[in-house]
Amino acid sequence: MSNNQIEEVKNKTDIVSLISEYIEVKKAGRNYKANCPFHGEKTPSFMITPELQMYKCFGCGKSGDCFTFLEEHEGMEFYEALKYLAEKAGVELVFAKQTETSEREKIIEINKSALNFYDYALNDHPQGKKVLEYLKKDRGLDDESIKTFKLGYSPEDFEALKNYLITKKKFKLQDVLKTGNLVGRGIDRFRGRVIFPLFDHRDNCIGFAGRILPWIKQDIAKYINSPDTPAYHKSKVLYGLNVTKSEIREKGFAVIVEGELDMISSYQAGVKNVIAIKGSALTEDQLRLIGRFCQKIVLCLDSDFAGDEAAKRGSVMAVNMGFEVKVAHLVGYKDPDEIARSDPEAYKKAIENAIDIWEFLVNQIFNKHDSGTGNGKASISKEIIPLLRLIQDKIVQSFYVEMVARKLSVPTEAVISEVEKVKKTDQTEKDLKDKQSLTSLKQSLPLRGKSRRELLEEKLLINSINDVSLIPEDLISSKFINKVIKYLSNNKFPLPKELEEGYAEIILANSDEEDTKNIIKELTILVTKQKLEVLGEKIKTNDDESLLKEFSELSKKLSAL
């Protein structure tokens, strides 16, 4: 792979169009801006420059080009990003020699073969007949769902998968062991289980989940997953997203369920905008992934959700990341799988009537205690005040403070007072932490902002980058800008590496397009005033006529400007 081909792919990739596929981007002068996809923010500090085909966030500091963006945002390795962009740009990559496949790509390649094995075992091998009957009769799945989600079966044979992958497909044992599909000397991790292939949102098979079959009478876990690998990280996976992402984008919200069967049963019942988080608690990585497709989620979790602290923390995190979060109350059913199979219309109605997450949590606390007794009020207060403190939106917080006061039959001021007490305790702890980190924080902050002259010199450089001869030499004081001018006076753009990064910082920080003549005029006035100030100080201690003459000429020049 030559550097020329990498540059060709980069030059044929419009970084603005690429990033626009993942986040909303808006024009900002010569640049583009967006809310940073790498950290939570409400005011855009993520800048993209089409001129340099680069991006930089002035909030978290992340920066790079089209390859870096895919590596950071999509979790791709460099050659995976290169192949992806080359295909989009219509560039045929030519490798000088056979290159080694990355560990992630090798895992995906092996998983693809394992997927074919499990599919064959379920749908074409005699042993799969009983498993298919179980899935259809006991679990209520139809042929279309089994096909759509590529369900499979791992036979109880300890070495069937090993023989297929190593003897037939010629993979190396050490490579297959890295996928987690085989353990020890080559025993199938998922033997005797229904297989749920796990895909990323780009349809790569990154791992597997297995559910033990009911007739397997061993004391082992009902569900197991692939271990974390370079391809699979449980906290980043949303089961079914590869199938339902277009439905989620179209409907404008995602229905969140816990497990694979919850998800498939929901999809089969007509709730197509559904994904499973493989657990009860949403993670930050999962929320960032959901955020690419919608900003609203409806939680349809198991009946014990209200008592799951991790699940509540995940919900609150979603709200604080800007999501609208609602909860569907599945009255009379233990989980989405059960209601989807028993009464699809009631399920859809529950989703339609989902209530705000804060209202749901408040109601759950009141349902646990008797608000008519003193002890009951105390128990409610102990649970509900910390909850109210978590509501960052002051208007929303005020609404629920009043609701709680009404339900407890106490003055609103009493609830506000308790919330403020908790806030003061939290603030004291925060102040201590802030004090401890103050020294390092000061060290990390810039010593000063840029002067008006420095800003104008940068603007002048940007506006005159294609013809630096337009820049009057006596106006530039910056050593860096003078280096750029000197280089471009004898060479063509682009800049060498040692100058490129500094120039990128300048162009990303200066989005507004301004008239070059106006910049030169303001800069000339500023430089002339500075010269007059210096001369004025000299004249105070030296009555040299040449200084007075120079001062007079500069004064006339300033007046003319």
N, C-alpha and C positions, 0 to 999 in steps of 0.2 A: 504494500500500500504506500503510494508516494504522497508527499506533502502537497504536491500539485492537485491531486484528486481531493484531498481534504479541503483545500482552499476553494476548489471548484464547487464542492457541495455547499460550503459556507457562503460563497458569493451568489449562488443560485437560490439561497434560502432567505426569504424576507422575514427577519426576526419579529417584526411587528405582527405580521399575519400569523406566524407560528404561535406567539404568546397569546394572540387574540383567540386562538382555539381553546384556550384554557381559562382565561380570565377576561373581564371586560376592560378594554383599553380605550382611552380618550385622547384626542389630539391636544397637545399643549405647546403651541408655538411650533418650533422646529422639531420638537421631541414628542413623545407620547407618555402618558402617565396612567397609573392604575394603583389600586390597593395591593400592597405586596402579597404575593401568594405564599411567602415563606414565613411571615409572622402576622399576627392579627393587628389590624389597624383600621381606623375609620376615615382618616385623612390620607389621601394618596401620597406616598413618598417613593414609589417605585417608578423609575424613569427609563424610557427606552429611546435610544438614538438610532434612527434609520441610517444616518450618515456613516456611523461606525459599526452598525449591526451589533450593538452591545446594550446591556441593561445594567442598572445599578439601583439598589434600594438605599436611600439616605436615612432609613430608619434602622434597619438591621445590618446593613453593610454588604449584603449578598450582591455579587456582580458576576458578569460573564457574557458568553456568546450563546449562539443557538445550541451548541453541544452541551455547554454547562447547564443551560436551562433544563434540557431533557434529563440530564443526569441528576440534578437537584430536585426537580419537580416530579418527574416520572419514575425516578429510581433506576434509570437505564445506565448501563455501563457505556464507556465511550464508543466502542465499536458497534454496540446496539443502536446508539443514537445516530452514529454515522450511517449505518445501513438504512435506518428509518428515514433520515433526511435525504439520503441519496435516492431512495425509491420515490419520495415525494417530488424531488427535483428532476427526476428522469436521468440521473447520472448512473452509468453502469460502472460499478467498482471493479477494478482489476487488481488482483493480489499477485505480487511477484512470486510468492511461494505459499504453500499451504500454511495458514496461520493457526495457532492454537485457539480452540474455542474457550471462551471465558467460562468460569465455574457456573455462573448463573445460566448461561446458554446451554451448557452441558446438562445441567439439572432439568431444564425445560425439555430438552431433547429426549432424555431418558424418561421423564414423566409422560411424554407423548406416547412412547412405546408402552409404558405401563398402563396408560389409559386404554390403549387398544386391546391389551391383554384382558383387563377387567371387563371391558365391553363385550368381548368375545365370550368370556366365561359366563356372563349373565344372559346374553341374548342368543348364543349359538351352541353352547356346550350343554349336554344333558344335565349336568349338575346345576345349571342355572335355572332350570324349569321351576323347581320348588321355591327359589328365591323370587323369581318373577311373580309367581302366584301369591307369595307373601306381600310383595309390594303393591300388587293390584287389589287383592281381596282385603288384606288386613290394614294396609296403609292408604288405600283408596286412590292410588296413582294410576293414571291412564298411560297408554303407550306414548302419546305425544309428550307428556311431561318427562317420562323416562328418557326419551330421545333428546329432548331439548336440553336437559341438564346432565346428559351423558352419564347416567348412573351405571354402576358396574357391580361386579361381585368378585371377591377374592376367595378362592377355594380354600378349604381347610388344610390342604396339602402344604407342608412346610416349605417345599422347595420349588413349587410350580412356577412362581414368578421368577425366581433365580434362574431356573433352566431356560425360561423364555428370554430374559434380558441378556444373560451372559452366554449361554450356549447357542441360542438362535440369533439374537440381535448383535452379539459380539461386543457388548459393553464390558468394560473392566469392572471387577468386583469393587475396587476401591472407589470408583466413580459412582456406582449405584448406591453404595453405603452412604455417600454424602447426601443423597436425596432423602434418606430416611425411610425409603420404601422397604429396604432390607436391613436387618439388624444381625449382629453377631457374625456367624459364618455364612450368612445369606438366607436367614429365615424371613419370610414375608411378615412385616409388621402388622398388616391388616387382614391376615388370614381369618376366614370364617365370618367375614363382615360384608355388609352392603357398602359399596364405595361411592362417595360423593366427591367427584373431582373439584378441586379448588382452582379457580381461574382469576387472573388479574383483570382489570377492566379493558385490557387490550387483547383478551382471549388467549393468553398464554397459560398453559396448565402448570401451576407453580407448586402444587401439593395435593394432598388428599385428606379426606376425613372418612372414618369408617365407623359404622354402627353395627354392634354385635347382633347376630340373628337370634331370635327368641328360643330356638331349639338348641343353641350352643350352651350347655350347662356348666360353664366354667366361671369361677369367681373372678371376673375381669371387668374392666371399665366398659360401660355401655358405649361411649363414644371415645375415639382417639383421633388425633390429628397428626399430620406430618410435624416433625420438629422444626424449629427455626433453621432456615438455610439461607444462602445468598439470594435465593429466589422467593422464599416464603417467610413472611413475618405475620403472625396471627393478628397483631394489633393494627396492621395496615390493610387487612383483607375484608372485603364486603362480599359475602356470598351472593351470587346471582347478578351482580352489577353488570357483568359482561353481556347478560341477556336483556336486562331491564333498563339500562341507562337511557335509551331513547324515550321510553315510556315515562321515566322520572322527569326528564327535561320537558316533555310535552305537557304532562299534568302539572308541573310546577312544584311538586312535593314528593317526598319519598316516605313510604310506609316501612317502618323499622321493626323487624321481628328478631327472635333470638337464634333459632336453629335452622338447619337445612330443610327439615320437613315442614316447619312453620312456613318457610319461604316458598317451597314448591307447592304446598297445598293452597297457599294464598294466591299464587300465580294461576294455578289451575282453576280456582274459584272466580277468577276474573279481576283480581287485584293485581294488575300487571306492574305497577310502579313500586315494587317491593324489593327489599334487600334484607339479608340477615347479617347480624354483627357477630355471630358465633360466640354468644355470651350475653350477659345482661348489661354490660357497661360499654358505652361508646368511648372510643379513644380519640385523642386529638388528631392523629393521622387519619382515622376513618372520617372524622368530621371535615377535614380539609378535602378529602376525596369527594365526599358528598357535595361539598360546596361548589365543585366544578359543574354540577348539574342542577342544583336547586338550593334555595335558602329556607325551605320549610320542611319539617319532618313531623310525622305522626308516629308516636311510639305505640306499638301493639305488642307489649312484652307479657311475660307470664304473670299469673295472678299474684305472685309474691314480689312484684316489682317495687311496691311502696316500701317494703322492708329491706330492700337492697341498697345499702349506702353507696356502693360503687356505682350502681345504676343512676342514683340521684346525682352524684357528682358529675357523671358524664352528661346528664341532662342539663345541669346548671352550666357546665362548660359550653355546651352547644348554644345556650341562650347568650352567654357572654361573648361568643364568637360571632354573634349576629344572626343566628337562626331563629325562626319562629318555631317554637316547640309545642306540640299538642300531644295529648294522651287519649287513646281510644279505650274506653272502659268495656271490657268483654264480659258483661254480666252473665253469670251462670256457666262460664266455660273456663277451663284451666289455662288454655293457650290458643294461639291463632290457628294451629293445626286442627284442633278440635272444632272450633266454631266455623272455620272455612269448609270443613267436610260436612258438618251437621246442618249449618244454616248460612249459606253464602250471603244471602240478602241481609241478614241480621249483622253479619260481619261488615259489609259495606256501609250499612247504616251507622254502625259504631264508629267507623272511620270518619264518616261524614259529620257525626255529632261530637267528634273529639273536642276535649276542653283544654284550655291553656294549662301548661305544666304546673304553674304556680297554684292555680285553682285546684288542680288534682291533688297536689301534695298537701295543701291546706286542708282539703276535705278529708284526706286519709288520716291526718293527725286528729281531726275532730272526731272521726268515726271510731278511733281507738279509745277515747276517753269520754267521761260524762262531764260535759261542760256546765252542768247544773250544780255541781258541788265544788267546794273550795279546793279539795285535793285534785279533782279533775281539771279545774282551771290551772292549777299549778303545774300539772303534768303537761298540759297543752302548751303553756307558756314556755316551759323548759325546752320543748321541741320546736315550737313555731317561731320564737324570736330569732334564733340563729338562722332559720330559713328566710325570714323577712330581710335579714341583714344581707343575704346573698343577692337580693334583687338590686342590680346596679342602676336601672332606669328609675329615677326618682318619682316620676308620675305613676309608673306601674307599682312601685313600692307603696306609694301613698294610697293607691286603690286597695291594695291587699291589707294594708294596715287598718283601713276603715272597715273592710270586710271582717277581719279578725275581731276588731273591737265590737262590732254588731253581734257576732256569733257568741262572744264571751259576755256580752251585756256589760261592758266596761267603757269608760271614756276613751276616746281616740288618743288623748294626750298620754294616758297610762301606757298604751302600747308603744307610742313613739318614744317615751322615756326609757322603756326597757330596751328598745332597739338601739338607742343612743348609747346606753351603758355598754352594750356589746361592742359597738363601734369604737368607743373610747379605749376599751381593753385591747382591741385589735390594733388601734392606732399606736398605743404605747409599745406593743411588741414590734410594730413596724418601725417606729422611731429608733428603737434599740438596734435593729438590723441595719437601718439606714446610717446610723452613727458609726457602726462597725465598718461599713463599706465606704464611708465618705472619702477617706484618704485615697483609696484606689479609684473611686469615681472621679475625683478631681484630677488625678493623673491621666485619666482616659479622655477628659474633655479638652477641646482645643483651647489654647491660651487666649486667643482673641478671634473676633470675626474679621473678615477681609475689609480693607478700606475701600472707599468709593473708587479711588484710582485703580486699585488692583482689579476690581470688578469691571471697570470700563476697559482696561487693557485686555482682559479675557474676552469681553464682548467684541472688541475690535479684532482680535485674533480670529475668532470664530467666523465673523462676517467677511474677513479678508483671506480666509484659508486658501482659496483657489488662486489668489494673486497677492502675495505678501508685500509686493513692491508698493502697494497702496498704503501701507502702514508707515507714517512718518517716524523715522528712527528716534528722534529726540523725545517722543512721547512714551516710550516703553522703558520701564525701570525693572521689570521682572526678568531675572536671569533665565528662568525656564522659557518664557515666551520668546526671549531673544535667541535662545538655542533653536527653538522651533522655526523662527523666521530665518535664521542662518541656514538651517538644513533645507528648508523649502526654497530658498533662493537659488540653490544649486541642484536640487533633486525634486522629483515628483512625489505627490501623495501616493500611498500611505506613508505614515511615519514609521521609523524603526521602533523596536520593542521598548527601548529605554525612554522614548518620548511618548509612545502611544497611550500608556496608562494615565500619565498626567494630563494629556490632552482630552482623554475620555472623561476624566473627572470634571474638567472645565466645561465640556459641551453638554454633559448630563445635568450640570448645575445651572446652565443658562438656556432655558427653553424659549424665552421671549425673542421674537424677531424684531430687530430695531434697525433704523436707517444708519448706514455707515457714516454718512456725513454728520449726522447728529451726534454720533458717538465721538467722532474726531473733534467736533466743535466743543463738546462738554469736557473732553479730556484735555484739549488745548487750554481751555479756560482754567481748569483745575491745576494743570502743570504751571501755567503762567502765574497764578496766584501763589503757588508754593515757591516759585522763584522769587517773586516780589517779597514774600515773607523773609526768605533767606537774605536777600539784599538789604531789606530794612534793618535786620539785626546787624549786618556788617557796617552799614552807614552810621549806626549809633556810636560806633567806636572808631570809625575811619571816615574822614571827610574827602576821600579821594574823588576827584571830579568824574573819573571814568565810571565809578559805581553810581554816581548820581545820574550820569547820562544813560547808563544801562537801565536804571530804575525808571527813568522818564520814558524811554522807548518801550519798555515792557508795559508800562501803564497805558500808553497810547494803543498798544496792541490789544490789551485787555478791553479797553473802551470800544475799539472797533469790533471786537467779537460780540 
